[in-house]
Amino acid sequence: MGGPGSAWRFITGRAATPIGELGWKSLGVLELTALPSIDEDQWVPLVQATDALLVQGGDA
């Protein structure tokens, strides 16, 4: 039940532990596998300005 569907449920509030319902002022998604194809000036400043990074997924 993982993969992209799991991430979508997590962000949209359809997971058992939804991230989108915590009252954030803003919420962004950074897909790590896409980073090699994106210029660093497009994402590094956003990550540097971020107050919190939350990670979901993977095989713990």
CHARMM-style PDB file with segment names, atoms N, HN, CA, C and O in Angstrom:
ATOM      1  N   MET     1       0.824  -1.204   0.000  1.00  0.00      PROA
ATOM      2  CA  MET     1       0.000   0.000   0.000  1.00  0.00      PROA
ATOM      3  C   MET     1       0.858   1.254   0.000  1.00  0.00      PROA
ATOM      4  O   MET     1       0.366   2.337   0.317  1.00  0.00      PROA
ATOM      5  N   GLY     2       2.128   1.128  -0.349  1.00  0.00      PROA
ATOM      6  HN  GLY     2       2.528   0.248  -0.606  1.00  0.00      PROA
ATOM      7  CA  GLY     2       3.012   2.289  -0.369  1.00  0.00      PROA
ATOM      8  C   GLY     2       2.977   2.983  -1.712  1.00  0.00      PROA
ATOM      9  O   GLY     2       1.955   3.011  -2.398  1.00  0.00      PROA
ATOM     10  N   GLY     3       4.109   3.538  -2.067  1.00  0.00      PROA
ATOM     11  HN  GLY     3       4.939   3.516  -1.510  1.00  0.00      PROA
ATOM     12  CA  GLY     3       4.239   4.205  -3.350  1.00  0.00      PROA
ATOM     13  C   GLY     3       3.570   5.560  -3.376  1.00  0.00      PROA
ATOM     14  O   GLY     3       3.278   6.141  -2.331  1.00  0.00      PROA
ATOM     15  N   PRO     4       3.324   6.066  -4.584  1.00  0.00      PROA
ATOM     16  CA  PRO     4       2.725   7.394  -4.737  1.00  0.00      PROA
ATOM     17  C   PRO     4       1.363   7.522  -4.055  1.00  0.00      PROA
ATOM     18  O   PRO     4       1.020   8.592  -3.552  1.00  0.00      PROA
ATOM     19  N   GLY     5       0.599   6.453  -4.035  1.00  0.00      PROA
ATOM     20  HN  GLY     5       0.878   5.584  -4.443  1.00  0.00      PROA
ATOM     21  CA  GLY     5      -0.714   6.506  -3.389  1.00  0.00      PROA
ATOM     22  C   GLY     5      -0.610   6.773  -1.901  1.00  0.00      PROA
ATOM     23  O   GLY     5      -1.438   7.481  -1.329  1.00  0.00      PROA
ATOM     24  N   SER     6       0.402   6.207  -1.281  1.00  0.00      PROA
ATOM     25  HN  SER     6       1.075   5.631  -1.746  1.00  0.00      PROA
ATOM     26  CA  SER     6       0.612   6.427   0.150  1.00  0.00      PROA
ATOM     27  C   SER     6       0.953   7.887   0.426  1.00  0.00      PROA
ATOM     28  O   SER     6       0.439   8.481   1.373  1.00  0.00      PROA
ATOM     29  N   ALA     7       1.816   8.458  -0.398  1.00  0.00      PROA
ATOM     30  HN  ALA     7       2.234   7.975  -1.168  1.00  0.00      PROA
ATOM     31  CA  ALA     7       2.172   9.872  -0.223  1.00  0.00      PROA
ATOM     32  C   ALA     7       0.954  10.762  -0.419  1.00  0.00      PROA
ATOM     33  O   ALA     7       0.751  11.717   0.331  1.00  0.00      PROA
ATOM     34  N   TRP     8       0.149  10.453  -1.419  1.00  0.00      PROA
ATOM     35  HN  TRP     8       0.314   9.677  -2.028  1.00  0.00      PROA
ATOM     36  CA  TRP     8      -1.062  11.245  -1.680  1.00  0.00      PROA
ATOM     37  C   TRP     8      -2.005  11.181  -0.484  1.00  0.00      PROA
ATOM     38  O   TRP     8      -2.538  12.210  -0.068  1.00  0.00      PROA
ATOM     39  N   ARG     9      -2.220  10.001   0.071  1.00  0.00      PROA
ATOM     40  HN  ARG     9      -1.787   9.165  -0.267  1.00  0.00      PROA
ATOM     41  CA  ARG     9      -3.107   9.865   1.241  1.00  0.00      PROA
ATOM     42  C   ARG     9      -2.556  10.643   2.427  1.00  0.00      PROA
ATOM     43  O   ARG     9      -3.320  11.277   3.155  1.00  0.00      PROA
ATOM     44  N   PHE    10      -1.249  10.606   2.633  1.00  0.00      PROA
ATOM     45  HN  PHE    10      -0.628  10.092   2.042  1.00  0.00      PROA
ATOM     46  CA  PHE    10      -0.593  11.303   3.735  1.00  0.00      PROA
ATOM     47  C   PHE    10      -0.795  12.810   3.644  1.00  0.00      PROA
ATOM     48  O   PHE    10      -1.093  13.462   4.644  1.00  0.00      PROA
ATOM     49  N   ILE    11      -0.634  13.360   2.451  1.00  0.00      PROA
ATOM     50  HN  ILE    11      -0.392  12.830   1.638  1.00  0.00      PROA
ATOM     51  CA  ILE    11      -0.737  14.809   2.247  1.00  0.00      PROA
ATOM     52  C   ILE    11      -2.176  15.292   2.255  1.00  0.00      PROA
ATOM     53  O   ILE    11      -2.458  16.373   2.772  1.00  0.00      PROA
ATOM     54  N   THR    12      -3.087  14.519   1.698  1.00  0.00      PROA
ATOM     55  HN  THR    12      -2.858  13.640   1.278  1.00  0.00      PROA
ATOM     56  CA  THR    12      -4.472  14.961   1.555  1.00  0.00      PROA
ATOM     57  C   THR    12      -5.353  14.660   2.763  1.00  0.00      PROA
ATOM     58  O   THR    12      -6.525  15.035   2.774  1.00  0.00      PROA
ATOM     59  N   GLY    13      -4.813  13.990   3.777  1.00  0.00      PROA
ATOM     60  HN  GLY    13      -3.861  13.685   3.768  1.00  0.00      PROA
ATOM     61  CA  GLY    13      -5.603  13.731   4.975  1.00  0.00      PROA
ATOM     62  C   GLY    13      -6.365  12.435   4.944  1.00  0.00      PROA
ATOM     63  O   GLY    13      -7.254  12.227   5.770  1.00  0.00      PROA
ATOM     64  N   ARG    14      -6.050  11.560   4.023  1.00  0.00      PROA
ATOM     65  HN  ARG    14      -5.328  11.728   3.351  1.00  0.00      PROA
ATOM     66  CA  ARG    14      -6.751  10.288   3.925  1.00  0.00      PROA
ATOM     67  C   ARG    14      -5.975   9.127   4.549  1.00  0.00      PROA
ATOM     68  O   ARG    14      -6.393   7.974   4.444  1.00  0.00      PROA
ATOM     69  N   ALA    15      -4.848   9.430   5.197  1.00  0.00      PROA
ATOM     70  HN  ALA    15      -4.509  10.367   5.282  1.00  0.00      PROA
ATOM     71  CA  ALA    15      -4.044   8.409   5.868  1.00  0.00      PROA
ATOM     72  C   ALA    15      -4.405   8.364   7.348  1.00  0.00      PROA
ATOM     73  O   ALA    15      -5.068   9.261   7.868  1.00  0.00      PROA
ATOM     74  N   ALA    16      -3.963   7.316   8.009  1.00  0.00      PROA
ATOM     75  HN  ALA    16      -3.424   6.587   7.587  1.00  0.00      PROA
ATOM     76  CA  ALA    16      -4.207   7.199   9.452  1.00  0.00      PROA
ATOM     77  C   ALA    16      -3.514   8.332  10.212  1.00  0.00      PROA
ATOM     78  O   ALA    16      -3.978   8.734  11.278  1.00  0.00      PROA
ATOM     79  N   THR    17      -2.418   8.846   9.677  1.00  0.00      PROA
ATOM     80  HN  THR    17      -2.041   8.520   8.810  1.00  0.00      PROA
ATOM     81  CA  THR    17      -1.683   9.952  10.287  1.00  0.00      PROA
ATOM     82  C   THR    17      -1.506  11.069   9.255  1.00  0.00      PROA
ATOM     83  O   THR    17      -0.409  11.258   8.731  1.00  0.00      PROA
ATOM     84  N   PRO    18      -2.570  11.800   8.964  1.00  0.00      PROA
ATOM     85  CA  PRO    18      -2.509  12.825   7.908  1.00  0.00      PROA
ATOM     86  C   PRO    18      -1.708  14.053   8.329  1.00  0.00      PROA
ATOM     87  O   PRO    18      -1.886  14.575   9.430  1.00  0.00      PROA
ATOM     88  N   ILE    19      -0.837  14.500   7.453  1.00  0.00      PROA
ATOM     89  HN  ILE    19      -0.692  14.076   6.559  1.00  0.00      PROA
ATOM     90  CA  ILE    19      -0.004  15.667   7.732  1.00  0.00      PROA
ATOM     91  C   ILE    19      -0.734  16.973   7.423  1.00  0.00      PROA
ATOM     92  O   ILE    19      -0.480  17.993   8.063  1.00  0.00      PROA
ATOM     93  N   GLY    20      -1.622  16.942   6.464  1.00  0.00      PROA
ATOM     94  HN  GLY    20      -1.828  16.112   5.944  1.00  0.00      PROA
ATOM     95  CA  GLY    20      -2.291  18.153   6.021  1.00  0.00      PROA
ATOM     96  C   GLY    20      -3.296  18.726   6.997  1.00  0.00      PROA
ATOM     97  O   GLY    20      -3.788  19.834   6.784  1.00  0.00      PROA
ATOM     98  N   GLU    21      -3.615  18.010   8.054  1.00  0.00      PROA
ATOM     99  HN  GLU    21      -3.216  17.110   8.227  1.00  0.00      PROA
ATOM    100  CA  GLU    21      -4.623  18.481   9.007  1.00  0.00      PROA
ATOM    101  C   GLU    21      -4.010  19.077  10.276  1.00  0.00      PROA
ATOM    102  O   GLU    21      -4.705  19.239  11.279  1.00  0.00      PROA
ATOM    103  N   LEU    22      -2.738  19.400  10.240  1.00  0.00      PROA
ATOM    104  HN  LEU    22      -2.173  19.268   9.425  1.00  0.00      PROA
ATOM    105  CA  LEU    22      -2.073  19.915  11.434  1.00  0.00      PROA
ATOM    106  C   LEU    22      -2.114  21.432  11.541  1.00  0.00      PROA
ATOM    107  O   LEU    22      -1.544  21.993  12.477  1.00  0.00      PROA
ATOM    108  N   GLY    23      -2.769  22.104  10.613  1.00  0.00      PROA
ATOM    109  HN  GLY    23      -3.232  21.649   9.853  1.00  0.00      PROA
ATOM    110  CA  GLY    23      -2.927  23.544  10.697  1.00  0.00      PROA
ATOM    111  C   GLY    23      -1.723  24.340  10.213  1.00  0.00      PROA
ATOM    112  O   GLY    23      -1.510  25.468  10.656  1.00  0.00      PROA
ATOM    113  N   TRP    24      -0.943  23.775   9.319  1.00  0.00      PROA
ATOM    114  HN  TRP    24      -1.116  22.858   8.958  1.00  0.00      PROA
ATOM    115  CA  TRP    24       0.225  24.463   8.789  1.00  0.00      PROA
ATOM    116  C   TRP    24      -0.189  25.711   8.012  1.00  0.00      PROA
ATOM    117  O   TRP    24      -1.242  25.727   7.375  1.00  0.00      PROA
ATOM    118  N   LYS    25       0.637  26.753   8.064  1.00  0.00      PROA
ATOM    119  HN  LYS    25       1.492  26.739   8.581  1.00  0.00      PROA
ATOM    120  CA  LYS    25       0.419  27.940   7.244  1.00  0.00      PROA
ATOM    121  C   LYS    25       0.635  27.599   5.781  1.00  0.00      PROA
ATOM    122  O   LYS    25      -0.084  28.086   4.909  1.00  0.00      PROA
ATOM    123  N   SER    26       1.618  26.768   5.518  1.00  0.00      PROA
ATOM    124  HN  SER    26       2.202  26.372   6.226  1.00  0.00      PROA
ATOM    125  CA  SER    26       1.866  26.282   4.156  1.00  0.00      PROA
ATOM    126  C   SER    26       2.454  24.881   4.250  1.00  0.00      PROA
ATOM    127  O   SER    26       3.004  24.487   5.278  1.00  0.00      PROA
ATOM    128  N   LEU    27       2.330  24.159   3.182  1.00  0.00      PROA
ATOM    129  HN  LEU    27       1.884  24.480   2.346  1.00  0.00      PROA
ATOM    130  CA  LEU    27       2.822  22.789   3.121  1.00  0.00      PROA
ATOM    131  C   LEU    27       3.350  22.543   1.720  1.00  0.00      PROA
ATOM    132  O   LEU    27       2.633  22.740   0.740  1.00  0.00      PROA
ATOM    133  N   GLY    28       4.579  22.121   1.623  1.00  0.00      PROA
ATOM    134  HN  GLY    28       5.162  21.961   2.419  1.00  0.00      PROA
ATOM    135  CA  GLY    28       5.178  21.839   0.328  1.00  0.00      PROA
ATOM    136  C   GLY    28       5.621  20.394   0.256  1.00  0.00      PROA
ATOM    137  O   GLY    28       5.792  19.730   1.278  1.00  0.00      PROA
ATOM    138  N   VAL    29       5.803  19.919  -0.953  1.00  0.00      PROA
ATOM    139  HN  VAL    29       5.663  20.458  -1.783  1.00  0.00      PROA
ATOM    140  CA  VAL    29       6.239  18.546  -1.179  1.00  0.00      PROA
ATOM    141  C   VAL    29       7.530  18.574  -1.988  1.00  0.00      PROA
ATOM    142  O   VAL    29       7.611  19.252  -3.012  1.00  0.00      PROA
ATOM    143  N   LEU    30       8.512  17.856  -1.541  1.00  0.00      PROA
ATOM    144  HN  LEU    30       8.447  17.305  -0.709  1.00  0.00      PROA
ATOM    145  CA  LEU    30       9.787  17.760  -2.242  1.00  0.00      PROA
ATOM    146  C   LEU    30      10.037  16.285  -2.532  1.00  0.00      PROA
ATOM    147  O   LEU    30      10.266  15.494  -1.616  1.00  0.00      PROA
ATOM    148  N   GLU    31       9.994  15.929  -3.786  1.00  0.00      PROA
ATOM    149  HN  GLU    31       9.808  16.572  -4.530  1.00  0.00      PROA
ATOM    150  CA  GLU    31      10.231  14.546  -4.202  1.00  0.00      PROA
ATOM    151  C   GLU    31      11.726  14.366  -4.434  1.00  0.00      PROA
ATOM    152  O   GLU    31      12.280  14.884  -5.403  1.00  0.00      PROA
ATOM    153  N   LEU    32      12.367  13.637  -3.548  1.00  0.00      PROA
ATOM    154  HN  LEU    32      11.918  13.216  -2.760  1.00  0.00      PROA
ATOM    155  CA  LEU    32      13.827  13.524  -3.579  1.00  0.00      PROA
ATOM    156  C   LEU    32      14.348  12.901  -4.862  1.00  0.00      PROA
ATOM    157  O   LEU    32      15.435  13.261  -5.314  1.00  0.00      PROA
ATOM    158  N   THR    33      13.617  11.989  -5.456  1.00  0.00      PROA
ATOM    159  HN  THR    33      12.734  11.697  -5.089  1.00  0.00      PROA
ATOM    160  CA  THR    33      14.110  11.355  -6.678  1.00  0.00      PROA
ATOM    161  C   THR    33      14.122  12.317  -7.852  1.00  0.00      PROA
ATOM    162  O   THR    33      14.771  12.041  -8.861  1.00  0.00      PROA
ATOM    163  N   ALA    34      13.422  13.439  -7.747  1.00  0.00      PROA
ATOM    164  HN  ALA    34      12.895  13.663  -6.927  1.00  0.00      PROA
ATOM    165  CA  ALA    34      13.384  14.420  -8.836  1.00  0.00      PROA
ATOM    166  C   ALA    34      14.519  15.435  -8.758  1.00  0.00      PROA
ATOM    167  O   ALA    34      14.781  16.138  -9.733  1.00  0.00      PROA
ATOM    168  N   LEU    35      15.188  15.523  -7.628  1.00  0.00      PROA
ATOM    169  HN  LEU    35      14.975  14.952  -6.835  1.00  0.00      PROA
ATOM    170  CA  LEU    35      16.184  16.576  -7.428  1.00  0.00      PROA
ATOM    171  C   LEU    35      17.299  16.601  -8.477  1.00  0.00      PROA
ATOM    172  O   LEU    35      17.702  17.693  -8.877  1.00  0.00      PROA
ATOM    173  N   PRO    36      17.812  15.482  -8.937  1.00  0.00      PROA
ATOM    174  CA  PRO    36      18.870  15.564  -9.950  1.00  0.00      PROA
ATOM    175  C   PRO    36      18.439  16.262 -11.244  1.00  0.00      PROA
ATOM    176  O   PRO    36      19.285  16.741 -11.999  1.00  0.00      PROA
ATOM    177  N   SER    37      17.154  16.320 -11.499  1.00  0.00      PROA
ATOM    178  HN  SER    37      16.467  15.931 -10.886  1.00  0.00      PROA
ATOM    179  CA  SER    37      16.674  16.946 -12.738  1.00  0.00      PROA
ATOM    180  C   SER    37      16.218  18.392 -12.539  1.00  0.00      PROA
ATOM    181  O   SER    37      15.731  19.018 -13.481  1.00  0.00      PROA
ATOM    182  N   ILE    38      16.369  18.927 -11.328  1.00  0.00      PROA
ATOM    183  HN  ILE    38      16.764  18.419 -10.563  1.00  0.00      PROA
ATOM    184  CA  ILE    38      15.927  20.291 -11.017  1.00  0.00      PROA
ATOM    185  C   ILE    38      17.148  21.127 -10.646  1.00  0.00      PROA
ATOM    186  O   ILE    38      17.992  20.686  -9.866  1.00  0.00      PROA
ATOM    187  N   ASP    39      17.239  22.325 -11.202  1.00  0.00      PROA
ATOM    188  HN  ASP    39      16.552  22.682 -11.835  1.00  0.00      PROA
ATOM    189  CA  ASP    39      18.344  23.222 -10.844  1.00  0.00      PROA
ATOM    190  C   ASP    39      18.304  23.509  -9.346  1.00  0.00      PROA
ATOM    191  O   ASP    39      17.237  23.753  -8.783  1.00  0.00      PROA
ATOM    192  N   GLU    40      19.459  23.478  -8.714  1.00  0.00      PROA
ATOM    193  HN  GLU    40      20.325  23.280  -9.172  1.00  0.00      PROA
ATOM    194  CA  GLU    40      19.527  23.699  -7.272  1.00  0.00      PROA
ATOM    195  C   GLU    40      18.968  25.046  -6.851  1.00  0.00      PROA
ATOM    196  O   GLU    40      18.425  25.168  -5.753  1.00  0.00      PROA
ATOM    197  N   ASP    41      19.090  26.064  -7.700  1.00  0.00      PROA
ATOM    198  HN  ASP    41      19.532  25.966  -8.592  1.00  0.00      PROA
ATOM    199  CA  ASP    41      18.569  27.385  -7.329  1.00  0.00      PROA
ATOM    200  C   ASP    41      17.050  27.397  -7.251  1.00  0.00      PROA
ATOM    201  O   ASP    41      16.461  28.367  -6.775  1.00  0.00      PROA
ATOM    202  N   GLN    42      16.412  26.330  -7.712  1.00  0.00      PROA
ATOM    203  HN  GLN    42      16.891  25.542  -8.099  1.00  0.00      PROA
ATOM    204  CA  GLN    42      14.958  26.233  -7.645  1.00  0.00      PROA
ATOM    205  C   GLN    42      14.467  25.622  -6.336  1.00  0.00      PROA
ATOM    206  O   GLN    42      13.331  25.873  -5.933  1.00  0.00      PROA
ATOM    207  N   TRP    43      15.297  24.826  -5.666  1.00  0.00      PROA
ATOM    208  HN  TRP    43      16.220  24.622  -5.994  1.00  0.00      PROA
ATOM    209  CA  TRP    43      14.807  24.160  -4.459  1.00  0.00      PROA
ATOM    210  C   TRP    43      15.669  24.376  -3.215  1.00  0.00      PROA
ATOM    211  O   TRP    43      15.139  24.315  -2.106  1.00  0.00      PROA
ATOM    212  N   VAL    44      16.957  24.622  -3.349  1.00  0.00      PROA
ATOM    213  HN  VAL    44      17.388  24.671  -4.250  1.00  0.00      PROA
ATOM    214  CA  VAL    44      17.816  24.791  -2.178  1.00  0.00      PROA
ATOM    215  C   VAL    44      17.370  25.967  -1.308  1.00  0.00      PROA
ATOM    216  O   VAL    44      17.278  25.802  -0.092  1.00  0.00      PROA
ATOM    217  N   PRO    45      17.085  27.153  -1.873  1.00  0.00      PROA
ATOM    218  CA  PRO    45      16.643  28.266  -1.015  1.00  0.00      PROA
ATOM    219  C   PRO    45      15.357  27.951  -0.238  1.00  0.00      PROA
ATOM    220  O   PRO    45      15.196  28.395   0.899  1.00  0.00      PROA
ATOM    221  N   LEU    46      14.458  27.200  -0.839  1.00  0.00      PROA
ATOM    222  HN  LEU    46      14.588  26.840  -1.763  1.00  0.00      PROA
ATOM    223  CA  LEU    46      13.225  26.839  -0.141  1.00  0.00      PROA
ATOM    224  C   LEU    46      13.502  25.923   1.040  1.00  0.00      PROA
ATOM    225  O   LEU    46      12.917  26.083   2.111  1.00  0.00      PROA
ATOM    226  N   VAL    47      14.388  24.971   0.840  1.00  0.00      PROA
ATOM    227  HN  VAL    47      14.863  24.841  -0.031  1.00  0.00      PROA
ATOM    228  CA  VAL    47      14.740  24.061   1.930  1.00  0.00      PROA
ATOM    229  C   VAL    47      15.481  24.820   3.035  1.00  0.00      PROA
ATOM    230  O   VAL    47      15.245  24.575   4.218  1.00  0.00      PROA
ATOM    231  N   GLN    48      16.361  25.725   2.663  1.00  0.00      PROA
ATOM    232  HN  GLN    48      16.553  25.924   1.702  1.00  0.00      PROA
ATOM    233  CA  GLN    48      17.096  26.498   3.660  1.00  0.00      PROA
ATOM    234  C   GLN    48      16.178  27.395   4.482  1.00  0.00      PROA
ATOM    235  O   GLN    48      16.473  27.671   5.645  1.00  0.00      PROA
ATOM    236  N   ALA    49      15.083  27.851   3.909  1.00  0.00      PROA
ATOM    237  HN  ALA    49      14.843  27.626   2.964  1.00  0.00      PROA
ATOM    238  CA  ALA    49      14.146  28.732   4.608  1.00  0.00      PROA
ATOM    239  C   ALA    49      13.071  27.965   5.370  1.00  0.00      PROA
ATOM    240  O   ALA    49      12.215  28.575   6.010  1.00  0.00      PROA
ATOM    241  N   THR    50      13.104  26.669   5.310  1.00  0.00      PROA
ATOM    242  HN  THR    50      13.800  26.173   4.790  1.00  0.00      PROA
ATOM    243  CA  THR    50      12.075  25.836   5.927  1.00  0.00      PROA
ATOM    244  C   THR    50      12.264  25.742   7.433  1.00  0.00      PROA
ATOM    245  O   THR    50      13.383  25.574   7.917  1.00  0.00      PROA
ATOM    246  N   ASP    51      11.168  25.852   8.168  1.00  0.00      PROA
ATOM    247  HN  ASP    51      10.259  25.989   7.775  1.00  0.00      PROA
ATOM    248  CA  ASP    51      11.211  25.730   9.625  1.00  0.00      PROA
ATOM    249  C   ASP    51      11.237  24.272  10.073  1.00  0.00      PROA
ATOM    250  O   ASP    51      11.835  23.946  11.099  1.00  0.00      PROA
ATOM    251  N   ALA    52      10.597  23.403   9.315  1.00  0.00      PROA
ATOM    252  HN  ALA    52      10.111  23.667   8.482  1.00  0.00      PROA
ATOM    253  CA  ALA    52      10.534  21.986   9.703  1.00  0.00      PROA
ATOM    254  C   ALA    52      10.487  21.120   8.458  1.00  0.00      PROA
ATOM    255  O   ALA    52       9.813  21.452   7.483  1.00  0.00      PROA
ATOM    256  N   LEU    53      11.202  20.015   8.497  1.00  0.00      PROA
ATOM    257  HN  LEU    53      11.750  19.745   9.290  1.00  0.00      PROA
ATOM    258  CA  LEU    53      11.146  19.025   7.436  1.00  0.00      PROA
ATOM    259  C   LEU    53      10.566  17.746   8.031  1.00  0.00      PROA
ATOM    260  O   LEU    53      11.104  17.198   8.993  1.00  0.00      PROA
ATOM    261  N   LEU    54       9.502  17.294   7.470  1.00  0.00      PROA
ATOM    262  HN  LEU    54       9.065  17.740   6.689  1.00  0.00      PROA
ATOM    263  CA  LEU    54       8.878  16.051   7.916  1.00  0.00      PROA
ATOM    264  C   LEU    54       9.033  15.027   6.805  1.00  0.00      PROA
ATOM    265  O   LEU    54       8.831  15.336   5.631  1.00  0.00      PROA
ATOM    266  N   VAL    55       9.387  13.831   7.175  1.00  0.00      PROA
ATOM    267  HN  VAL    55       9.552  13.580   8.128  1.00  0.00      PROA
ATOM    268  CA  VAL    55       9.634  12.780   6.198  1.00  0.00      PROA
ATOM    269  C   VAL    55       8.635  11.667   6.409  1.00  0.00      PROA
ATOM    270  O   VAL    55       8.339  11.275   7.537  1.00  0.00      PROA
ATOM    271  N   GLN    56       8.120  11.165   5.296  1.00  0.00      PROA
ATOM    272  HN  GLN    56       8.361  11.483   4.379  1.00  0.00      PROA
ATOM    273  CA  GLN    56       7.156  10.067   5.344  1.00  0.00      PROA
ATOM    274  C   GLN    56       7.522   9.093   4.259  1.00  0.00      PROA
ATOM    275  O   GLN    56       7.923   9.496   3.167  1.00  0.00      PROA
ATOM    276  N   GLY    57       7.390   7.830   4.540  1.00  0.00      PROA
ATOM    277  HN  GLY    57       7.063   7.503   5.427  1.00  0.00      PROA
ATOM    278  CA  GLY    57       7.607   6.811   3.527  1.00  0.00      PROA
ATOM    279  C   GLY    57       8.881   6.038   3.773  1.00  0.00      PROA
ATOM    280  O   GLY    57       9.577   6.244   4.767  1.00  0.00      PROA
ATOM    281  N   GLY    58       9.166   5.157   2.861  1.00  0.00      PROA
ATOM    282  HN  GLY    58       8.600   4.990   2.054  1.00  0.00      PROA
ATOM    283  CA  GLY    58      10.344   4.336   2.994  1.00  0.00      PROA
ATOM    284  C   GLY    58      10.065   3.048   3.738  1.00  0.00      PROA
ATOM    285  O   GLY    58       8.937   2.778   4.149  1.00  0.00      PROA
ATOM    286  N   ASP    59      11.084   2.279   3.900  1.00  0.00      PROA
ATOM    287  HN  ASP    59      12.000   2.498   3.566  1.00  0.00      PROA
ATOM    288  CA  ASP    59      10.969   0.996   4.587  1.00  0.00      PROA
ATOM    289  C   ASP    59      11.746   1.071   5.886  1.00  0.00      PROA
ATOM    290  O   ASP    59      12.946   0.797   5.923  1.00  0.00      PROA
ATOM    291  N   ALA    60      11.057   1.443   6.944  1.00  0.00      PROA
ATOM    292  HN  ALA    60      10.082   1.665   6.914  1.00  0.00      PROA
ATOM    293  CA  ALA    60      11.712   1.576   8.246  1.00  0.00      PROA
ATOM    294  C   ALA    60      12.187   0.242   8.749  1.00  0.00      PROA
ATOM    295  OT1 ALA    60      12.764   0.160   9.833  1.00  0.00      PROA
TER     296      ALA     60
END
